[in-house]
Amino acid sequence: MKNKFLLGLALLGVLATSCSTDDTSDIVINDNSTVNNGGGGGGTQDPDTVYLSGTYTSDLTLDANKTYVLNGSLIMANGTTLTIPACMTIEALAAGSNVYIAISQGAQIIANGTADCPIVFTSNAANPQAGDWGGLILLGEAPINSVSGNATSTSEIASLPYGGTNAGDNSGSLRYVRVEYSGGAADGQSENNGFSFYGVGNGTVVSHIQAFEGKDDGVEFFGGTVNADYISVVNAQDDSIDWTEGYSGTITNAYVKHGVDHDKAFECDGYNTDVGNNSSPLFWSKPTVNDVTILGLGSGVSAEAVRLRAGTQGIFNNILIEGYAEGFDLDGDAGATSDNPTGTGVLNGDLQVTNVTFVDVLDKVKNDTGEVFTDAEFFTGEGNATGTDYETWGAGWTVE
């Protein structure tokens, strides 16, 4: 997903009729008088169905006894909290990119499902397809490398600010949350992901999330420090897991399974190449990635499993790759002071893989960095990786 570097803050969406100006009281939706935007249709409405969109300036707590339909952009403003109970399914109007949930800087989402009762965001179409709606967007105040200090960048979808200096920023918690049929595109440059983490800090809890049948990326990190574990991405039509803008968190236990339409399992950038003016950032992306299983469609069908470019760094441990023409594709320019010193990271030990297993992979490492190094300087412990135990931790709450 590409990002436009814009200035200022634009909160999009019409103020929901259920919003109040009291920044402390909760909005607990429990009757049809709080239906937002008239439900998008005529005739008699189900009193237990509530339509959601607009900008909320007070807390919003969903009622487990109600049915919710997202019929536009739902933006939680600074200082508010969106609380969603376990077992809830929120259906999104199949209207493309303008139907999404955005948690602004200073806001939080508390969505704690369980293995038996996940929280699901899905399309309301009779025959849902990838790209039916937008996705889930979190924006925080953790560092990004496209700006410096307290400056902020602006998200492509929703045009909201993100980034800052608070590595421990807390945007809430996502536990056992599934996003289905997301990725609606506004145009060729603006596309939603299943989960978008913009400058999200490591005070945020992200554990057991799945992106299923998305049109664009499954999970993307735009800088920030957030740690995420137990990530499942199945049938993403673009990249499954993506990072850029100096992301420095830890990803632990990730499972990627490609469908017929797909791109990379991981696409990893040191900085945001779409910004165009920050090819010498103050720091590079350097996450730690542990315990990963990547399943392609076979070496004759799937091209690249992991693409490392634009100077990204990263420490990978226990990576199982099956069914690709290329395991790791490294792109960049020679020299530590180049715009894209990806190969320098290998030489300096900042881009390394420990314990990796290749199954039906034709070319384990493709080096297009301009630097000279051997496979052994990039990865060690070949054949030792077991990947992640998806059969255990993915049971009950994920779909394929």
C-alpha positions in Angstrom: 0.0 0.0 0.0 1.4 3.4 -0.9 1.5 6.4 1.3 1.2 10.1 0.2 3.3 12.5 2.3 0.8 15.3 2.9 0.8 18.1 5.4 -1.9 18.9 7.9 -4.9 17.0 9.3 -8.1 16.3 7.5 -10.7 14.3 9.3 -13.0 12.9 6.7 -16.5 11.7 7.2 -19.8 13.2 8.4 -20.3 13.6 12.1 -22.3 10.7 13.3 -25.7 11.5 14.7 -24.9 9.3 17.6 -21.8 11.4 18.6 -21.9 13.8 21.5 -19.5 16.6 22.5 -18.8 15.0 25.9 -15.3 13.6 25.7 -15.8 11.4 28.7 -19.1 9.6 28.5 -19.5 6.4 26.7 -21.9 5.9 23.8 -23.5 2.6 24.4 -25.7 1.8 21.4 -28.7 -0.2 22.6 -31.7 1.0 20.6 -32.7 2.1 17.1 -32.8 5.7 18.0 -29.0 5.8 17.6 -29.0 4.4 14.0 -26.4 6.4 12.1 -27.0 7.7 8.6 -30.5 6.2 8.3 -29.2 2.7 7.5 -28.6 3.4 3.9 -32.0 2.1 2.8 -35.8 2.7 3.0 -38.6 0.8 4.6 -38.8 -0.6 8.0 -35.5 -1.2 9.8 -34.7 -3.9 12.2 -34.5 -2.3 15.6 -31.6 -4.5 16.5 -29.5 -3.4 13.5 -27.3 -0.3 14.0 -25.4 1.4 11.1 -22.1 3.0 11.9 -20.1 5.8 10.2 -18.9 9.3 10.9 -16.4 10.8 13.3 -16.9 10.0 17.0 -15.7 12.4 19.6 -16.9 10.3 22.5 -16.3 6.7 23.4 -18.2 4.1 21.5 -19.1 0.7 23.1 -20.9 -1.8 21.0 -23.7 -3.9 22.4 -23.3 -7.6 22.1 -27.1 -7.9 21.6 -27.1 -5.7 18.5 -26.1 -6.2 14.9 -23.8 -3.6 13.4 -23.2 -2.6 9.8 -20.4 -0.3 8.8 -21.8 1.9 6.0 -19.1 4.5 5.6 -15.9 5.7 7.3 -15.9 5.3 11.1 -13.2 7.5 12.6 -12.5 7.5 16.4 -11.1 10.9 17.3 -8.3 11.7 19.7 -9.1 10.7 23.3 -11.9 8.2 22.4 -12.1 4.5 22.7 -13.9 2.0 20.5 -14.8 -1.2 22.5 -16.0 -4.3 20.7 -17.0 -7.4 22.7 -15.9 -10.9 21.9 -18.0 -13.0 19.4 -19.1 -9.9 17.5 -19.3 -9.9 13.7 -19.4 -6.4 12.1 -20.5 -6.4 8.5 -19.2 -3.7 6.1 -21.1 -2.3 3.2 -19.6 -3.7 0.0 -18.9 -0.2 -1.3 -15.1 -0.2 -1.6 -12.4 2.1 -0.1 -14.6 4.6 1.7 -15.9 2.0 4.2 -13.3 1.6 6.9 -12.5 2.0 10.6 -9.8 4.4 11.6 -8.4 4.8 15.1 -6.8 8.2 15.2 -3.7 9.2 17.2 -4.6 9.4 20.8 -7.6 7.1 20.4 -7.8 3.4 21.2 -9.6 0.3 20.0 -10.3 -2.5 22.6 -11.2 -5.6 20.5 -10.5 -8.6 22.6 -11.9 -11.8 21.2 -11.0 -15.3 22.1 -10.1 -18.5 20.2 -13.7 -19.6 20.6 -15.2 -16.2 20.1 -13.2 -14.1 17.6 -14.2 -10.6 16.5 -14.8 -10.6 12.7 -15.0 -7.7 10.3 -16.4 -8.8 7.0 -18.3 -7.8 3.9 -22.1 -7.8 3.9 -22.3 -8.9 0.2 -24.2 -12.0 -0.6 -21.2 -13.2 -2.5 -18.3 -11.4 -0.8 -15.1 -10.8 -2.6 -11.7 -9.3 -2.0 -11.9 -5.5 -2.0 -15.5 -5.2 -1.0 -14.6 -2.7 1.7 -11.6 -0.9 3.2 -10.1 -2.3 6.4 -8.9 -1.5 9.9 -6.5 1.4 10.4 -4.6 2.3 13.6 -2.6 5.5 13.8 -0.1 6.2 16.6 2.6 8.5 17.9 5.6 6.2 17.6 8.6 7.1 15.5 8.6 7.0 11.7 11.5 7.8 9.4 9.7 9.8 6.8 9.6 12.8 9.2 11.7 13.8 12.2 10.9 14.8 15.8 7.3 15.7 16.6 6.4 16.1 12.9 3.8 13.8 11.5 3.0 12.2 8.2 -0.5 11.7 6.8 -2.1 8.4 6.0 -3.2 7.7 2.5 -6.6 6.5 3.4 -8.5 8.9 5.8 -5.8 11.6 5.6 -5.0 11.3 9.3 -1.7 12.2 11.0 0.7 9.6 12.4 4.2 9.4 13.8 6.0 11.1 16.6 8.4 10.4 19.4 6.5 8.1 21.8 7.8 4.5 21.1 5.5 3.2 23.9 2.4 4.8 22.5 -0.8 2.7 23.1 -3.5 2.4 20.5 -5.4 -0.3 22.5 -5.5 -4.0 21.9 -6.5 -6.5 19.1 -6.8 -10.1 20.2 -8.4 -12.8 18.0 -9.5 -10.4 15.3 -10.2 -11.4 11.7 -10.6 -9.0 8.8 -12.1 -10.5 5.6 -12.6 -9.2 2.0 -10.8 -5.9 2.7 -8.5 -3.8 0.4 -10.9 -1.6 -1.5 -8.9 0.8 -3.7 -9.7 4.5 -3.9 -7.5 4.8 -7.0 -4.3 3.4 -8.4 -2.3 5.1 -5.6 -4.6 4.7 -2.6 -5.4 1.2 -1.4 -6.6 -0.2 1.9 -4.9 -3.1 3.7 -6.6 -5.6 6.0 -4.7 -4.2 9.0 -2.8 -0.9 8.6 -0.5 0.1 11.5 0.7 3.7 11.0 3.3 4.8 13.6 1.7 2.5 16.2 3.7 2.1 19.5 4.7 -0.9 21.5 2.2 -0.2 24.2 -0.4 -1.5 21.8 -1.3 -5.2 22.0 -1.6 -7.1 18.7 -2.0 -10.8 19.1 -3.9 -13.4 17.0 -5.0 -11.5 14.0 -6.0 -12.7 10.5 -6.3 -11.0 7.2 -8.4 -13.2 4.8 -9.1 -12.7 1.1 -7.8 -9.1 0.9 -7.4 -7.2 -2.4 -4.2 -5.4 -1.2 -1.7 -6.2 1.6 -2.8 -8.3 4.5 -0.9 -6.5 7.3 1.3 -3.4 6.8 3.5 -1.5 9.2 4.3 2.1 8.4 7.1 2.8 10.9 6.3 2.5 14.6 7.4 0.0 17.2 4.4 -2.2 17.7 5.0 -5.9 18.4 2.6 -8.4 16.8 2.4 -12.1 17.3 0.3 -14.9 15.9 -0.4 -13.3 12.5 -2.3 -15.2 9.8 -2.6 -13.9 6.2 -4.4 -16.1 3.8 -5.1 -15.3 0.1 -3.8 -11.7 0.1 -3.8 -10.5 -3.5 -0.8 -8.2 -2.9 1.9 -8.6 -0.3 0.9 -10.5 2.8 3.1 -8.7 5.4 4.7 -5.4 4.5 6.8 -2.9 6.4 8.3 0.5 5.6 9.1 3.9 7.2 11.5 2.6 9.8 9.4 -0.1 11.4 11.3 -1.6 14.4 8.9 -4.0 16.2 9.0 -7.7 16.6 6.8 -10.1 14.6 6.5 -13.6 16.2 4.6 -16.6 14.8 3.4 -15.6 11.3 1.7 -17.8 8.8 1.3 -16.9 5.1 -0.6 -18.9 2.6 -1.0 -17.7 -1.0 -4.0 -18.0 -3.2 -4.0 -17.8 -7.0 -3.7 -14.0 -7.0 -0.7 -12.9 -4.9 2.5 -11.0 -4.7 5.2 -11.3 -2.0 4.8 -13.0 1.3 6.9 -10.3 2.9 7.8 -7.0 1.2 10.3 -5.1 3.3 11.4 -1.5 2.8 13.9 0.5 4.8 12.0 3.7 4.0 8.9 4.7 2.1 10.0 4.9 -1.5 6.7 6.6 -2.4 7.5 9.7 -0.4 10.4 10.4 -2.7 12.3 12.9 -0.5 13.6 10.8 2.3 16.1 8.3 0.9 18.6 9.2 3.6 16.5 8.6 6.7 17.8 9.0 10.2 17.2 5.3 10.8 16.1 2.2 8.8 13.5 -0.4 9.3 14.9 -3.1 11.5 12.3 -5.5 12.9 12.9 -8.9 14.4 10.9 -11.7 12.8 10.6 -15.1 14.5 8.9 -18.4 13.7 7.4 -18.0 10.2 5.8 -20.4 7.7 5.4 -19.2 4.1 3.5 -21.4 1.7 3.5 -20.6 -2.0 1.9 -22.4 -4.9 5.1 -24.0 -6.1 8.4 -22.9 -7.6 6.9 -22.8 -11.1 4.1 -20.5 -10.0 5.0 -18.2 -7.1 7.9 -15.8 -7.7 9.4 -14.3 -4.6 8.7 -15.2 -0.9 10.6 -12.4 0.8 11.7 -9.2 -0.9 14.2 -7.0 1.0 14.8 -3.5 -0.5 15.3 0.2 0.1 18.0 -0.3 2.8 15.8 -2.4 5.1 17.5 -4.3 7.9 16.0 -7.1 9.9 16.8 -10.1 12.0 15.0 -13.3 10.9 14.9 -16.5 13.0 13.3 -19.9 12.1 11.8 -19.2 8.7 10.2 -22.0 6.6 9.7 -21.2 2.9 7.9 -23.6 0.6 7.0 -23.4 -3.1 8.7 -20.3 -4.6 11.1 -19.6 -7.4 13.1 -17.3 -5.1 13.4 -17.5 -1.3 14.9 -14.1 -0.5 15.3 -11.3 -3.1 17.5 -8.5 -2.1 17.5 -5.2 -4.0 19.6 -2.1 -3.4 22.7 -0.1 -4.4 26.3 -0.6 -3.4 27.8 1.5 -0.7 26.8 2.3 2.8 26.0 5.9 1.8 23.8 4.9 -1.1 20.1 5.6 -1.2 19.3 1.8 -0.8 22.1 0.1 1.1 20.4 -3.2 1.6 23.5 -5.2 0.9 25.5 -3.2 3.4 23.1 -4.5 6.1 24.1 -8.0 5.2 27.8 -7.1 5.4 27.3 -5.3 8.8 25.2 -8.1 10.3 22.1 -5.9 10.4 20.2 -8.1 7.9 20.6 -11.7 8.8 18.7 -15.0 8.7 19.3 -17.8 11.3 17.7 -21.2 10.8 15.9 -21.4 7.5 14.4 -24.3 5.6 13.7 -24.2 1.8 11.3 -26.6 0.3 10.7 -26.5 -3.5 12.7 -23.2 -3.8 14.8 -22.8 -6.9 16.9 -19.8 -6.0 17.5 -19.4 -2.2 19.0 -15.9 -2.4 18.9 -13.5 -5.3 21.4 -10.7 -4.7 20.7 -7.5 -6.6 22.2 -5.1 -4.1 25.5 -4.3 -5.8 27.4 -5.7 -2.8 29.2 -9.0 -2.9 28.4 -11.6 -0.3 27.9 -15.3 -0.1 24.7 -17.1 1.0 26.5 -18.2 4.1 27.1 -14.5 5.0 23.3 -13.9 4.8 21.8 -17.0 6.3 22.9 -19.8 8.6 21.4 -23.0 9.8 19.9 -24.2 6.6 17.4 -27.0 7.1 17.0 -26.3 10.8 13.8 -24.2 10.6 10.4 -25.7 11.6 8.4 -22.5 11.0 5.4 -21.8 13.2 2.9 -24.3 14.7 -0.1 -22.8 12.9 -2.1 -26.0 13.4 -2.2 -25.3 17.1 -2.4 -21.6 17.5 -4.6 -21.0 14.4 -7.2 -23.6 15.4 -10.8 -22.4 15.8 -10.6 -18.7 15.0 -9.0 -18.6 11.5 -10.4 -19.6 8.1 -8.9 -20.8 4.9 
